[in-house]
Amino acid sequence: MIISFLVGFSIYGGGFTVFLSGFLGGGLLWLSYSWYLDYQTQSILSEKIVNLFPFDDKLYLIILSGLIGGLASGFAAITGNSLRLIFVKKKSKSFYS
């Protein structure tokens, strides 16, 4: 989340584009890492955790962790962008624009 916050702070963009970039970056990272851990441990932990949720397949658990990680990263990026906008001086509109 810190990296997503810093990227949102340093790169100029609108609210939706900053959120989307943070969401995709963080979501893909969490999705790939949770799949990697599931593969390395032969699904021991994920099969036990999936019993706590109303779905039956461990793939839904991996997708859910990617979605939660993406949302957290997206909100961190938009928070960084909002903090940047506090320090940026807005241009005054001229009569002709």
C-alpha positions as CSV (number, residue, x, y, z in Angstrom):
1,M,0.0,0.0,0.0
2,I,2.9,2.3,0.6
3,I,4.2,1.9,-2.9
4,S,0.7,2.5,-4.3
5,F,0.4,5.6,-2.1
6,L,3.8,7.0,-3.4
7,V,2.9,6.3,-7.0
8,G,-0.4,8.1,-6.6
9,F,1.4,11.0,-4.9
10,S,4.1,11.3,-7.6
11,I,2.2,10.8,-10.8
12,Y,-0.3,13.4,-12.0
13,G,-3.7,12.1,-13.0
14,G,-7.4,12.2,-12.5
15,G,-9.2,10.4,-9.6
16,F,-10.5,7.4,-11.6
17,T,-7.2,6.8,-13.5
18,V,-5.2,6.9,-10.3
19,F,-7.6,4.5,-8.6
20,L,-7.6,2.2,-11.6
21,S,-3.8,2.1,-11.8
22,G,-3.5,1.4,-8.1
23,F,-6.3,-1.2,-8.3
24,L,-4.7,-3.1,-11.2
25,G,-1.2,-3.0,-9.8
26,G,-2.1,-4.1,-6.3
27,G,-4.8,-6.5,-7.4
28,L,-2.5,-8.3,-9.8
29,L,0.2,-8.5,-7.2
30,W,-2.1,-9.9,-4.5
31,L,-3.7,-12.3,-7.0
32,S,-0.4,-13.7,-8.3
33,Y,1.1,-13.9,-4.9
34,S,-1.9,-15.7,-3.4
35,W,-1.9,-18.1,-6.3
36,Y,1.9,-18.7,-5.9
37,L,1.5,-19.5,-2.1
38,D,-1.5,-21.8,-2.9
39,Y,0.6,-23.6,-5.5
40,Q,3.7,-23.9,-3.2
41,T,1.8,-25.3,-0.2
42,Q,-0.3,-27.7,-2.3
43,S,-3.5,-25.9,-1.1
44,I,-3.3,-27.1,2.5
45,L,-4.3,-23.8,4.1
46,S,-6.7,-22.6,1.3
47,E,-8.7,-25.7,1.5
48,K,-9.2,-25.2,5.3
49,I,-10.1,-21.5,4.8
50,V,-12.5,-22.1,2.0
51,N,-14.7,-24.1,4.5
52,L,-15.3,-20.8,6.3
53,F,-16.8,-19.1,3.3
54,P,-20.1,-19.9,1.4
55,F,-18.2,-21.0,-1.8
56,D,-16.7,-24.3,-2.5
57,D,-13.8,-23.6,-4.8
58,K,-10.4,-22.3,-3.7
59,L,-10.2,-20.3,-6.9
60,Y,-12.8,-17.9,-5.5
61,L,-10.7,-17.4,-2.4
62,I,-7.7,-16.4,-4.6
63,I,-9.9,-14.0,-6.7
64,L,-11.4,-12.5,-3.5
65,S,-7.9,-11.9,-2.0
66,G,-6.9,-10.2,-5.3
67,L,-10.0,-8.0,-5.2
68,I,-9.5,-7.0,-1.6
69,G,-5.8,-6.2,-2.3
70,G,-6.8,-4.2,-5.4
71,L,-9.3,-2.1,-3.6
72,A,-6.8,-1.4,-0.8
73,S,-4.2,-0.4,-3.3
74,G,-6.6,1.7,-5.3
75,F,-7.7,3.6,-2.3
76,A,-4.1,4.1,-1.2
77,A,-3.2,5.5,-4.7
78,I,-6.2,7.9,-4.6
79,T,-5.2,9.0,-1.1
80,G,-1.7,9.8,-2.3
81,N,-3.1,11.7,-5.3
82,S,-5.4,13.7,-3.0
83,L,-2.5,14.6,-0.7
84,R,-0.6,15.8,-3.8
85,L,-3.5,18.0,-4.8
86,I,-3.3,19.8,-1.4
87,F,0.1,21.0,-2.2
88,V,-0.5,21.9,-5.9
89,K,-1.5,25.5,-6.5
90,K,-4.6,25.7,-8.8
91,K,-4.3,27.9,-11.8
92,S,-6.7,30.7,-11.8
93,K,-9.1,30.8,-14.8
94,S,-8.5,33.6,-17.2
95,F,-11.2,35.6,-18.8
96,Y,-10.5,34.0,-22.2
97,S,-10.4,30.3,-21.2
